[in-house]
Amino acid sequence: MGYRVAVVGATGNVGREMLNILAEREFPCDEIAAVASSRSTGTEIEFGETGKMLKVKNIEHFDFTGYDIALFAAGSGPTKAYAPKAASQGCVVIDNSSLYRMDPDVPLVVPEVNPDAIDGYTKRNIIANPNCSTAQMVVALKPLHDKAKIKRVVVSTYQSVSGAGKAGMDELFEQSRAIFVGDQVEPSKFTKQIAFNVIPHIDVFLDDGSTKEEWKMVVETKKIMDPSIKVQATCVRVPVFVGHAESITLEFEDEISAEEAQDILRVAPGCMLVDKREDGGYVTPVECVGDSATYISRVREDPTVENGLALWCVSDNLRKGAALNAVQIAELLGRRHLKKG
């Protein structure tokens, strides 16, 4: 016996990826519903590469009664309107938006990092998926934290335009084309030209000068891993279609060498170490697209602090940063609580 699953926001980048991953991982579904706004109602979308077509249902009239799990990839607005309804109708919501991440009654889960946190889902019947940049970072950091206890993290991100949705990808494409043919470039989705440029600004600015994206990395890392960890983040949008990269510097309480870190990361859940000290001996964003792992390279000791390391990590933000992590949460939920399939 399998589950009845709804994917809300099924026609967006992350929603489509959720459907792909559910099919790819053969998640035990007796029924799968594609749900979206009224604009998409009645259109058809493929369930992964199964050949099965799903007719999109209108979120405004959708009844979650009898559904076991709803994967929400619809943004904070629709989530605020419809996630409590789904939860009240007995359906466990796994939400990809930022709406519930810092709610003390909602677990924020990365299955490789804090699986036990999922047990708190019964308070609201909602589980939160972390920010894409946080998700890949904590997968890389958790096994190192277990070994030597991280005191401080300084991270600079290089985040692809797909993190801003289809509009971000379209803007990079159109601006690149315009530059090549000599047309004028006008930013719309982003605050400045993104083609052949980098923008140190993701989400809104806060009073302390940081952006909300940077704030998310700080508070989510603390909630998922350890509230005592100090985090300083600078989040940058780069002209890459898919795949987030991060340059991370770590300070530990206990001694840890680069070689020890490499040995740990080589076998850590969700991690793939590719770290050859030679030309091309590292992974870049275009190479991680379509893969599920968080790739880690350039592991080296930082001589500027006691017990310091530096590393580079990349991941497909539409997969591990969003869709895959949500499906992994659903799998964990099934194993620990729902007991079907």
Phi, psi and omega in degrees: 000128182255192184258158167259119188237137173245135173250112184262126189089032189294339184269354179275176181304311184287320179300316178297321179293325175300315178298317178301315185287323175303317179290315183299319183270004178053048177299132187289090181252126168277332180209140177230128180245131174265121186234138180204188181288172182298335180298331184257357184303131177092343176287166181245145180223142183279140176274091183061222177251027182283342185086350178281129179259136179249131176275126185289133181256151184281122181300330184295333183242007187282133179258117182276356180302129180091348176275141182275317187222138172237120175267114184262123175226046190246001183091165187295324182298300178298327178297316179299324182283323192243340180296316177298326177297312179299315181297321180290339179269011174091007180262129179282124181266129170246109193253130180269351181280176180274358192302315188253002189302321183259011174291123183297341180265005180239119178291141176251113198236133163238110191305327178286345189252308184224060184300328183294337181298337183297338182297342180276007185295338186293342180296321181235352187064028181227139175234135182260143174263134183286171174301147184302318182289327177291317186304310183291326182293315184290331175299319179287326188274329187304312180295330177286322177297319179297329182279314191227002177061105180285131175265319189213141178235130170241118186230135169244129182257155176231089194260132183289161183289342178295341174295342177260012177086186182301324180298324178292319179294318179297320182293320177297316180297312184293320179293320179298316178298315182298319180296319181294328182261002176085015177279161178288143180253124178238119177291144178229297179289321181257161185283339178220172177305129179263329180296128179057035183210169170230146186234114182277056187200111174229125184073191188276158176278145177254171186298330183275003179095347175279166174261165181295327177298319179292319177300318179302316181298323180293303188286327180289321177299318178297318182290320183283318189255301188190121182294346181275350181288132175268133184230130172238122184236143168234117186253127189232133174271132183235159184279063177237138184287310182221139177113119177262142175239152180218135171258119190236130173245133187236143171240129185249158173286320184251161181291138174208131181267164177298321180295318177297317179298318178299317179298320180292313184290333181298331183243005184287143179300132177082353183258150172225112181272122174230096192218077176254131183275069182204169179304126178077008183274040183208169182250139178246166184305318183296337181277345183263354184297130180089354179259159184263343187281159164265115183272136183235131182219177173054038178286124183204159181280143179258108184283356183278347177225159175286134180057054182247147174224155172231148178205168180236133176223146179225152180201152173288107186294335178283340180263275183298324182289347184210281191293311182298315181300321178297317179292322176298323175297317178299319178296316178297317178302317179296316181294321187268332190228314189278328171055053172237172174079000000 
